[in-house]
Amino acid sequence: MTHIRLIDSTEAPEPALDRPRSDRLVAGNPLRRTWTLHEAGPVSAGVWGCEVGRWRIAFPATRQEFFHVLSGRVRLHGPHGATDVGPGQGAVIPPGFEGEFEVLEPVRKQFVLVDTAAG
């Protein structure tokens, strides 16, 4: 029998801390916090927080991300222009996306990553 797994983010472990790689930095050097709350095969999900800054991103052809902004504001710079995402809004970063991720205001978002190469 399959059971529902309740995830209580208030009981999350300490976040993983990192910063963008120096060769990808465009502005700032923001501290990023990742609370991974679920991992199963090609899917991982959790909460991510970051300080103001901007860096280049390049998603492999096998990875995509859905995220929903809880607070703050981000801007995705892609080949067809920029897209701002704020509280209550979500976005999908498609497989193979290359561009820049900019945190305009300190952000906290929920994310779901799917990597078909891992599944």
C-alpha positions, 0 to 999 in steps of 0.5 A: 500500500502506498502512503502519503509522506508528510513533509514539514519544512519547519523540521528541515535539516540545516541547509546546504550553503554555497555561492555561485562559481567565480567563473559564473559570477556577473554581480555580487557573490550571494550566499545561497541556502538549500533545504532539500526536503525530498529526493526520489530518483530523478526528482528533488524538491525543497526550499531555496534562499539567496542574497542579491546577486547575478550569475550565469546558468546552463541547464543540461538537456536532461534537467528542468526546474519548476519554482514558486517564489515565496518572498523576494524577486528574481529575474531570469535573463534568456535569449529572448529577454528577461522575465521577473518572478515575484511572490506568488508567481512560479516559473519553469526553467526548461531543459537546455536553458542558458542565461543568467539568474539574478536575485533582485531582492533576497529570495525564498522559493520552493523548487522541484528539479527533474533530471531525466539523466538520473532516473 
